[in-house]
Amino acid sequence: MLDLALANLKTYGRRFIAVTLAVLIGTAFLVATLLVGSSAKASLGQSIGEAYRTADLVLTYDRTEDEGAAEDAVEEEAGAPLGFTAEQLDEVATLETVEAVHPVSWAYPQATTTEGSYQTIAGSLSEDPALESRTLASGAFPSTDAQAVVDTGFAERSHLAIGDSIVLAGTDAEGREATRTVVVTGLTVPSANPIAGSLPQLGVRAGLVADLAGPDAAPGQALVRTAPGQLEAARDAIAAALAAGDGDASTVKTAEEQTVSDVAEFSGGQDQLTLVLLVFALVALVVTGLVVMNTFAVLVAQRTRELALLRTLGALRAQLRRSVLLEALLVGLAASALGVLAAIGVMAGLIAFARTLPEASFATLAVTPGAVIAGMAVGTLMTLVAAWLPARAATRVAPLEALRPADPATAGSRAGRVRIVFGAVLAAVGAALLALGALQVNLMVAFLGGIVSFLGVLLLSSLFLPPAVALIGKALGGRSVAGRLAALNSVRNPGRTTATASALLIGVTLVSMIMVGAQTTKASLDAELSSSRPVDLTVGSWGRDPFTAADATAAAGQAGIDAAVLLAPAGATSEGTIVFAADAARLAEVLNDPSVAIADGQILVPSWVKSAILEVEGAGGSESFATVRAGTEMVEPVITAADAERLGWDTEAGSEEATQLWLKTAGGLDAPAIQEAATGLSATLGVEEWSVSGPVLERLMFTQVIDTLLLVVGGLLAVAVLIALIGVANTLSLSVLERTRENSLLRALGLTRGQLRRMLATEAVLIAGVAALLGCVLGSVYGWLGAQSVLGAFTTSVVSLPWGQLAGVVAVAAAAGMLASVVPARRAARLSPVAGLASE
């Protein structure tokens, strides 16, 4: 049987291209998913490990958990440092097996330059150059506490150069505000260590960190360089020295062990990204299995006469079945190996590209044996399982009946009845769970209901897919001979049509579900933000002098801004809530809801305030105001400037406290224009970009996140759709094979080659188009209910269908189906009527 299998692979190698391609894509997707997880961990380890690259051992402080609560309270009141003491580290440094110790401590001072104010992270530099993990790009490391090095990214953004001064503001050991001025002596390569996040990175001497880090400035880690060949001895000696201290529990690990521990802590011991991607890989594998099964049905049908002849010559059914399965094994192994290599190649290319970006220079490719073994095993096993049914069906046919295809499991057969009953139960139970999850806003219940109901729909697909194809084919066939023949032929073998359309139905349903879910989410969040925010943008004066009327005028003149109004504290309510004052006319210009505009004697209040009258106390007395409730809780109490002047607020002098600007943006701004307006306001007003906020920016952020997610998920699911379209081509190949004599007879009766090609193309378009259309309908329902199960807890779900995108999905599926028909149609059209009629 091995010789027979090898001979068939050699003789009919081109017939296995479709199987190889489908298994290759599915396996590559699975392996790439696993490599994403392993590479992400390796990259995280590379970035975290950068901080430990110069150390032999890493000491980590950990407060003991077995002390009594009373002792903890006493220590906290006494200001016990949450880190290593100087005495502990001095004792470690005096050990014979230790050459150097670098205490690692951090501060988070506010840095002020000529360009603005920035929140930064300042780390202590090592006294021993061999233990310093930072890399100098230019200049030199500080030699005094009045000097610092900054990363090149921060220097570029804030236009800092060597020799410039920076004012650092923090908290000293007594809890008081502390300010220090430092001079930049060097620029360093930005660190990829996650502890720094996206903050600008400074390197200063340990004394300056202690001056700015507040009462808890004790180092929580220390890097140790051991004597050559004394690593284990130093580890034991350090552990003993720390254990003999005052009861603090500390860990002593090698740099590699500490990196592994930090990676586990950052990832929470789980890999959520890999789990999510595995869901899509599973979808691709399921679709691949359906396509491989159809493809092997084509291959076995093409060799029916050959198998029948072998049976007549004495070959047993089991031998023929083993021959077919052996072919599947060899094809599966080869395709899986190619899939593994393709995945590694794609990931290597992506990692290489990522490493060209400064922010991802630490990206690392990690090819684990588990990923390779899993890809080979799953791809091969899937091919064997998918080939089993076609091989079993073909070899069960008697030699004299081998040319007749096996009857599919219809609704009237026992297998058909079992499948329909089981599918109906799953669909009903799943639909109930899906509706319950949407009503109770429970994503897990809705997710479970979606899976169960969709499995039921797939089992019931034989009831609605072939009739739908026939109905639409009849409607679109018109008077065209090719169209009418295509409608009849597309449902001649309902079982195969169902299997092919189901593969495409899975991918399109998931794609459209994500599209509708994303669109509904964006529409719902947009409606919620519009109703819960009184104005488009707000800017606070935190970190700078209070805003003035001139600032409001400058902001209103900014590109993309239509109007601006200044709000300054003018008093407070009896509960202590600050009340702001604003010019009534300008306030009406910026409010999104004109009905809540106020006049003299009125106060704008959030929706939770129920009192009709509210008393406001100012510098010159108090006064009662009639409340005007906004439709949201996200609003400050505001009175008019004229009323505030009566309460003692000097409108000319302004306020010495934090002020705000409320702004109205121009209509029709796109994402770049909104971002440019926010950046321009930040520069014009001299504030950080995070000080500019509002529903316009929040909507932009949500939209960008959702669009990015949609792009990624759409790309992943496109793999499943691509594999399914291979199945369409395979179905047409089998259809052409079965109808060779029929097609030749039609040609003999006058059907032209062009009409024959159009008939097969129409058949493919019908199968692909109907599957895509039904997939869009199912996906829209799942997407809406899924969005409701997520959003219902905090906002009303607004149904929004992306009609253009859904129409595009159907059009692309139909076009791809037509493209898939090219090769089978050419094969059928090239056969002469005489040769076709002579075939058996």
Secondary structure as the mmCIF struct_conf table of DSSP 4:
data_model
#
loop_
_struct_conf.conf_type_id
_struct_conf.id
_struct_conf.beg_label_comp_id
_struct_conf.beg_label_asym_id
_struct_conf.beg_label_seq_id
_struct_conf.end_label_comp_id
_struct_conf.end_label_asym_id
_struct_conf.end_label_seq_id
HELX_RH_AL_P HELX_RH_AL_P1 LEU A 2 THR A 11
TURN_TY1_P TURN_TY1_P1 TYR A 12 TYR A 12
HELX_RH_3T_P HELX_RH_3T_P1 GLY A 13 PHE A 16
HELX_RH_AL_P HELX_RH_AL_P2 ILE A 17 GLY A 49
HELX_RH_3T_P HELX_RH_3T_P2 GLU A 50 TYR A 52
TURN_TY1_P TURN_TY1_P2 ARG A 53 THR A 54
BEND BEND1 ASP A 56 ASP A 56
STRN STRN1 LEU A 57 ASP A 62
BEND BEND2 GLU A 65 GLU A 65
BEND BEND3 GLU A 67 GLU A 67
HELX_RH_AL_P HELX_RH_AL_P3 ALA A 69 GLU A 77
TURN_TY1_P TURN_TY1_P3 ALA A 78 GLY A 79
BEND BEND4 LEU A 82 GLY A 83
HELX_RH_AL_P HELX_RH_AL_P4 ALA A 86 ALA A 93
TURN_TY1_P TURN_TY1_P4 THR A 94 THR A 94
BEND BEND5 LEU A 95 LEU A 95
TURN_TY1_P TURN_TY1_P5 GLU A 96 THR A 97
STRN STRN2 VAL A 98 VAL A 104
STRN STRN3 TRP A 106 ALA A 107
HELX_LH_PP_P HELX_LH_PP_P1 PRO A 109 PRO A 109
STRN STRN4 GLN A 110 THR A 113
TURN_TY1_P TURN_TY1_P6 THR A 114 GLU A 115
STRN STRN5 GLY A 116 GLN A 119
STRN STRN6 ILE A 121 SER A 124
HELX_LH_PP_P HELX_LH_PP_P2 LEU A 125 SER A 126
BEND BEND6 GLU A 127 ASP A 128
HELX_RH_3T_P HELX_RH_3T_P3 PRO A 129 LEU A 131
STRN STRN7 LEU A 136 GLY A 139
BEND BEND7 SER A 143 THR A 144
TURN_TY1_P TURN_TY1_P7 ASP A 145 ALA A 146
STRN STRN8 GLN A 147 ASP A 151
HELX_RH_AL_P HELX_RH_AL_P5 THR A 152 ARG A 157
TURN_TY1_P TURN_TY1_P8 SER A 158 HIS A 159
TURN_TY1_P TURN_TY1_P9 ILE A 162 GLY A 163
STRN STRN9 SER A 165 THR A 171
TURN_TY1_P TURN_TY1_P10 ALA A 173 GLU A 174
BEND BEND8 GLY A 175 GLY A 175
STRN STRN10 GLU A 177 THR A 188
HELX_LH_PP_P HELX_LH_PP_P3 VAL A 189 SER A 191
HELX_RH_3T_P HELX_RH_3T_P4 PRO A 194 ALA A 196
TURN_TY1_P TURN_TY1_P11 GLY A 197 SER A 198
BEND BEND9 LEU A 199 LEU A 199
STRN STRN11 GLN A 201 VAL A 204
HELX_RH_AL_P HELX_RH_AL_P6 ALA A 206 LEU A 212
STRN STRN12 ALA A 213 ALA A 213
BEND BEND10 PRO A 215 PRO A 215
BEND BEND11 ALA A 218 ALA A 218
BEND BEND12 GLY A 220 GLY A 220
STRN STRN13 GLN A 221 THR A 226
HELX_LH_PP_P HELX_LH_PP_P4 ALA A 227 ALA A 227
TURN_TY1_P TURN_TY1_P12 PRO A 228 GLY A 229
HELX_RH_AL_P HELX_RH_AL_P7 LEU A 231 ALA A 243
TURN_TY1_P TURN_TY1_P13 ALA A 244 ALA A 244
BEND BEND13 GLY A 245 GLY A 247
STRN STRN14 ALA A 249 THR A 254
HELX_RH_AL_P HELX_RH_AL_P8 ALA A 255 SER A 267
TURN_TY1_P TURN_TY1_P14 GLY A 268 GLY A 269
HELX_RH_AL_P HELX_RH_AL_P9 GLN A 272 GLN A 302
TURN_TY1_P TURN_TY1_P15 ARG A 303 ARG A 303
HELX_RH_AL_P HELX_RH_AL_P10 THR A 304 THR A 312
TURN_TY1_P TURN_TY1_P16 LEU A 313 GLY A 314
HELX_RH_AL_P HELX_RH_AL_P11 ARG A 317 ARG A 355
TURN_TY1_P TURN_TY1_P17 THR A 356 THR A 356
BEND BEND14 LEU A 357 LEU A 357
HELX_RH_3T_P HELX_RH_3T_P5 PRO A 358 ALA A 360
TURN_TY1_P TURN_TY1_P18 SER A 361 PHE A 362
HELX_RH_AL_P HELX_RH_AL_P12 PRO A 369 THR A 395
TURN_TY1_P TURN_TY1_P19 ARG A 396 ARG A 396
BEND BEND15 VAL A 397 VAL A 397
HELX_RH_3T_P HELX_RH_3T_P6 PRO A 399 GLU A 401
TURN_TY1_P TURN_TY1_P20 ALA A 402 LEU A 403
BEND BEND16 ARG A 404 ARG A 404
HELX_LH_PP_P HELX_LH_PP_P5 PRO A 405 PRO A 408
TURN_TY1_P TURN_TY1_P21 ALA A 411 GLY A 412
BEND BEND17 SER A 413 SER A 413
HELX_RH_AL_P HELX_RH_AL_P13 ARG A 414 LEU A 439
TURN_TY1_P TURN_TY1_P22 GLN A 440 VAL A 441
HELX_RH_AL_P HELX_RH_AL_P14 LEU A 443 LEU A 459
TURN_TY1_P TURN_TY1_P23 LEU A 460 LEU A 460
HELX_RH_AL_P HELX_RH_AL_P15 SER A 461 GLY A 477
TURN_TY1_P TURN_TY1_P24 GLY A 478 ARG A 479
HELX_RH_AL_P HELX_RH_AL_P16 VAL A 481 ASN A 489
TURN_TY1_P TURN_TY1_P25 SER A 490 VAL A 491
BEND BEND18 ARG A 492 ASN A 493
HELX_RH_AL_P HELX_RH_AL_P17 PRO A 494 SER A 532
BEND BEND19 PRO A 534 ASP A 536
STRN STRN15 LEU A 537 GLY A 540
TURN_TY1_P TURN_TY1_P26 TRP A 542 GLY A 543
BEND BEND20 ARG A 544 ARG A 544
HELX_LH_PP_P HELX_LH_PP_P6 ASP A 545 PHE A 547
HELX_RH_AL_P HELX_RH_AL_P18 ALA A 549 ALA A 556
TURN_TY1_P TURN_TY1_P27 GLY A 557 GLY A 557
BEND BEND21 GLN A 558 GLN A 558
TURN_TY1_P TURN_TY1_P28 ALA A 559 GLY A 560
STRN STRN16 ILE A 561 THR A 573
TURN_TY1_P TURN_TY1_P29 SER A 574 GLU A 575
STRN STRN17 ILE A 578 ALA A 582
HELX_RH_AL_P HELX_RH_AL_P19 ALA A 584 VAL A 590
BEND BEND22 ASN A 592 ASN A 592
HELX_RH_3T_P HELX_RH_3T_P7 PRO A 594 VAL A 596
TURN_TY1_P TURN_TY1_P30 ASP A 600 GLY A 601
STRN STRN18 GLN A 602 VAL A 605
TURN_TY1_P TURN_TY1_P31 SER A 607 TRP A 608
BEND BEND23 ALA A 612 ALA A 612
STRN STRN19 ILE A 613 GLY A 618
TURN_TY1_P TURN_TY1_P32 ALA A 619 GLY A 620
STRN STRN20 GLY A 621 ARG A 629
BEND BEND24 GLY A 631 GLU A 633
STRN STRN21 VAL A 638 THR A 640
HELX_RH_AL_P HELX_RH_AL_P20 ALA A 641 ARG A 646
TURN_TY1_P TURN_TY1_P33 LEU A 647 GLY A 648
TURN_TY1_P TURN_TY1_P34 THR A 651 ALA A 653
BEND BEND25 GLU A 656 GLU A 657
STRN STRN22 GLN A 660 THR A 665
HELX_LH_PP_P HELX_LH_PP_P7 ALA A 666 ALA A 666
TURN_TY1_P TURN_TY1_P35 GLY A 667 GLY A 668
HELX_RH_AL_P HELX_RH_AL_P21 ALA A 671 LEU A 685
TURN_TY1_P TURN_TY1_P36 GLY A 686 GLY A 686
HELX_RH_3T_P HELX_RH_3T_P8 GLU A 689 SER A 691
STRN STRN23 VAL A 692 SER A 693
BEND BEND26 GLY A 694 GLY A 694
HELX_RH_AL_P HELX_RH_AL_P22 PRO A 695 GLU A 738
TURN_TY1_P TURN_TY1_P37 ARG A 739 ARG A 739
HELX_RH_AL_P HELX_RH_AL_P23 THR A 740 ALA A 748
TURN_TY1_P TURN_TY1_P38 LEU A 749 GLY A 750
HELX_RH_AL_P HELX_RH_AL_P24 ARG A 753 LEU A 791
TURN_TY1_P TURN_TY1_P39 GLY A 792 PHE A 794
BEND BEND27 THR A 795 THR A 795
HELX_RH_AL_P HELX_RH_AL_P25 TRP A 803 ALA A 820
TURN_TY1_P TURN_TY1_P40 SER A 821 SER A 821
HELX_RH_AL_P HELX_RH_AL_P26 VAL A 822 ARG A 830
BEND BEND28 LEU A 831 LEU A 831
HELX_RH_AL_P HELX_RH_AL_P27 PRO A 833 ALA A 838
#
